[in-house]
Amino acid sequence: MNPADARARGLLQGDIVRVFNDRGACLAGVVLDAAVRPQVVQLSTGAWFDPADPADPDAMCVHGNPNVLTDDVGTSSLARGCTGAHVLVEVEKFTAAAPPVRAHQPPLVR
């Protein structure tokens, strides 16, 4: 995140933030970098999905999976390319206690 954008939101390096839009939300850690354009945030892909409440289909991902923010549609009916790398989001400081990350624990199978 650009340092000026972080300052405007009262964010510091290492803070936990909620990244969200009308599709969903996830938690992420703040890394400040002046090379990131203002009003742009970058969230790496590859996090395992770890919903705060597995019983809630709209639950926030506590492990930072950006797929919860994207729309699963292709660029066109011809190309069907990925549109997931470009979404509009908002970022706010997460003030609750950080939830445990359970993404690496196998699920209970009954």
C-alpha positions as CSV (number, residue, x, y, z in Angstrom):
1,M,0.0,0.0,0.0
2,N,1.2,3.5,-0.8
3,P,2.3,5.2,2.4
4,A,0.1,8.3,1.7
5,D,-3.0,6.0,1.5
6,A,-2.0,4.3,4.7
7,R,-1.6,7.6,6.5
8,A,-5.0,8.8,5.4
9,R,-6.5,5.6,7.0
10,G,-4.3,5.8,10.1
11,L,-2.5,2.6,9.1
12,L,1.1,1.6,10.0
13,Q,3.4,-1.0,8.7
14,G,2.4,-4.4,10.0
15,D,-1.2,-3.4,10.9
16,I,-3.9,-6.0,10.2
17,V,-6.5,-4.6,7.8
18,R,-9.9,-5.7,6.5
19,V,-9.9,-5.5,2.7
20,F,-13.5,-5.6,1.5
21,N,-16.0,-4.8,-1.2
22,D,-19.6,-5.8,-2.0
23,R,-18.5,-9.4,-2.8
24,G,-16.7,-10.2,0.5
25,A,-13.8,-9.5,2.8
26,C,-10.5,-10.8,4.0
27,L,-7.8,-9.9,6.4
28,A,-4.3,-8.8,5.3
29,G,-1.2,-7.3,6.8
30,V,0.0,-3.8,5.8
31,V,3.2,-3.5,3.9
32,L,4.1,0.1,2.9
33,D,5.8,0.7,-0.4
34,A,6.1,4.1,-2.2
35,A,6.4,2.1,-5.5
36,V,2.7,1.2,-5.2
37,R,0.6,3.7,-7.0
38,P,-1.7,5.9,-4.8
39,Q,-5.2,4.6,-4.5
40,V,-4.0,1.1,-5.4
41,V,-3.4,-1.9,-3.1
42,Q,-1.7,-5.1,-4.0
43,L,-2.7,-8.4,-2.4
44,S,-0.7,-11.5,-3.3
45,T,-2.6,-14.6,-4.3
46,G,-2.0,-18.1,-2.9
47,A,-3.6,-17.9,0.6
48,W,-5.7,-20.9,1.6
49,F,-9.4,-20.0,2.1
50,D,-10.1,-19.9,5.9
51,P,-13.5,-18.4,6.7
52,A,-14.0,-16.9,10.1
53,D,-17.2,-18.9,10.4
54,P,-17.2,-22.0,8.1
55,A,-21.0,-22.3,8.5
56,D,-21.6,-18.8,7.0
57,P,-21.2,-18.7,3.2
58,D,-20.6,-14.9,3.5
59,A,-17.9,-15.1,6.2
60,M,-14.7,-13.1,6.0
61,C,-11.5,-15.0,5.1
62,V,-9.1,-14.6,7.9
63,H,-6.1,-15.9,5.9
64,G,-6.1,-13.2,3.1
65,N,-7.5,-15.1,0.2
66,P,-8.3,-12.5,-2.5
67,N,-10.8,-14.8,-4.3
68,V,-13.5,-13.6,-1.8
69,L,-13.2,-10.1,-3.4
70,T,-13.4,-11.1,-7.0
71,D,-16.3,-12.0,-9.4
72,D,-16.0,-15.4,-11.1
73,V,-16.7,-14.2,-14.6
74,G,-14.5,-14.3,-17.7
75,T,-13.3,-11.2,-19.6
76,S,-15.6,-12.1,-22.5
77,S,-17.5,-15.1,-24.0
78,L,-14.6,-15.6,-26.4
79,A,-11.5,-15.1,-24.3
80,R,-12.8,-16.2,-20.9
81,G,-9.7,-14.7,-19.3
82,C,-9.4,-14.0,-15.6
83,T,-10.7,-10.7,-14.3
84,G,-9.7,-11.5,-10.7
85,A,-6.6,-9.3,-10.7
86,H,-8.5,-6.1,-10.9
87,V,-11.2,-5.4,-8.3
88,L,-12.3,-2.3,-6.4
89,V,-11.8,-2.6,-2.7
90,E,-11.7,-0.5,0.5
91,V,-9.2,-1.0,3.3
92,E,-9.8,-0.3,7.0
93,K,-7.9,-1.1,10.2
94,F,-9.0,-4.4,11.8
95,T,-9.5,-3.5,15.5
96,A,-10.8,-6.8,16.8
97,A,-8.5,-9.5,18.2
98,A,-6.7,-11.3,15.3
99,P,-8.5,-14.7,14.8
100,P,-6.4,-17.8,14.6
101,V,-5.4,-19.0,11.1
102,R,-6.6,-22.5,10.6
103,A,-6.0,-22.9,6.9
104,H,-3.2,-25.5,7.5
105,Q,-5.3,-27.7,9.8
106,P,-7.1,-30.5,8.0
107,P,-10.9,-30.2,8.2
108,L,-12.9,-32.5,10.4
109,V,-14.4,-35.3,8.2
110,R,-17.4,-37.0,9.6
